[in-house]
Amino acid sequence: MLKNKIDIIIDNLFGNERIKKLGRTSMEEISNKIINILCKEYNKHYIEVSASEDGQVRGIVQYAY
């Protein structure tokens, strides 16, 4: 269910075509945008988001308060 929710978030942020319109957005920026939405929606105090563009290089962002 969470994967489906994240897919919807990504579609809303970057378009729902097969190839997303990310521009020069970094993996960390994408992760931060997802974290902001998930924290508000689920009222969570710790979230970790990992994003990968090619399965090899990825960015990880952790949010805790």
C-alpha beads as a LAMMPS data file, in Angstrom:
LAMMPS data file: protein, C-alpha beads

65 atoms
64 bonds

1 atom types
1 bond types

-500.0 500.0 xlo xhi
-500.0 500.0 ylo yhi
-500.0 500.0 zlo zhi

Masses

1 110.0

Atoms # bond

1 1 1 0.000 0.000 0.000
2 1 1 2.861 2.364 0.772
3 1 1 4.485 1.702 -2.610
4 1 1 1.218 2.605 -4.333
5 1 1 0.980 5.792 -2.261
6 1 1 4.558 6.757 -3.174
7 1 1 3.844 6.049 -6.851
8 1 1 0.898 8.467 -6.645
9 1 1 3.049 11.098 -4.907
10 1 1 5.730 10.800 -7.603
11 1 1 3.111 11.021 -10.366
12 1 1 1.658 14.155 -8.763
13 1 1 5.084 15.761 -8.370
14 1 1 6.684 14.825 -11.695
15 1 1 3.932 13.759 -14.100
16 1 1 2.371 10.388 -14.666
17 1 1 4.100 9.485 -17.922
18 1 1 6.392 6.457 -18.007
19 1 1 9.427 8.775 -18.090
20 1 1 9.162 11.381 -15.343
21 1 1 9.997 15.037 -15.925
22 1 1 12.590 15.373 -13.167
23 1 1 14.757 18.003 -14.816
24 1 1 17.927 18.510 -12.780
25 1 1 16.304 17.345 -9.529
26 1 1 18.725 15.357 -7.372
27 1 1 17.851 12.079 -5.666
28 1 1 18.062 13.860 -2.306
29 1 1 15.644 16.569 -3.454
30 1 1 13.190 13.930 -4.647
31 1 1 13.515 12.121 -1.302
32 1 1 12.927 15.355 0.640
33 1 1 9.752 16.094 -1.315
34 1 1 8.430 12.584 -0.634
35 1 1 9.356 12.826 3.067
36 1 1 7.537 16.153 3.476
37 1 1 4.332 14.706 2.060
38 1 1 4.535 11.436 4.021
39 1 1 5.282 13.176 7.340
40 1 1 2.239 15.399 6.965
41 1 1 -0.059 12.612 5.811
42 1 1 0.965 9.951 8.333
43 1 1 2.139 12.228 11.195
44 1 1 5.421 10.307 11.490
45 1 1 8.502 11.354 13.433
46 1 1 11.054 9.221 11.592
47 1 1 11.130 8.454 7.889
48 1 1 13.945 7.271 5.639
49 1 1 13.618 7.574 1.876
50 1 1 16.011 6.090 -0.644
51 1 1 15.947 7.060 -4.334
52 1 1 17.941 5.480 -7.152
53 1 1 18.169 6.477 -10.773
54 1 1 19.950 3.399 -12.072
55 1 1 19.968 0.832 -9.276
56 1 1 23.611 1.656 -8.476
57 1 1 23.849 5.285 -7.387
58 1 1 21.290 6.346 -4.848
59 1 1 20.524 9.057 -2.354
60 1 1 19.215 8.408 1.145
61 1 1 17.521 11.040 3.253
62 1 1 16.541 10.470 6.884
63 1 1 14.093 12.682 8.696
64 1 1 13.700 12.533 12.472
65 1 1 12.443 14.949 15.103

Bonds

1 1 1 2
2 1 2 3
3 1 3 4
4 1 4 5
5 1 5 6
6 1 6 7
7 1 7 8
8 1 8 9
9 1 9 10
10 1 10 11
11 1 11 12
12 1 12 13
13 1 13 14
14 1 14 15
15 1 15 16
16 1 16 17
17 1 17 18
18 1 18 19
19 1 19 20
20 1 20 21
21 1 21 22
22 1 22 23
23 1 23 24
24 1 24 25
25 1 25 26
26 1 26 27
27 1 27 28
28 1 28 29
29 1 29 30
30 1 30 31
31 1 31 32
32 1 32 33
33 1 33 34
34 1 34 35
35 1 35 36
36 1 36 37
37 1 37 38
38 1 38 39
39 1 39 40
40 1 40 41
41 1 41 42
42 1 42 43
43 1 43 44
44 1 44 45
45 1 45 46
46 1 46 47
47 1 47 48
48 1 48 49
49 1 49 50
50 1 50 51
51 1 51 52
52 1 52 53
53 1 53 54
54 1 54 55
55 1 55 56
56 1 56 57
57 1 57 58
58 1 58 59
59 1 59 60
60 1 60 61
61 1 61 62
62 1 62 63
63 1 63 64
64 1 64 65
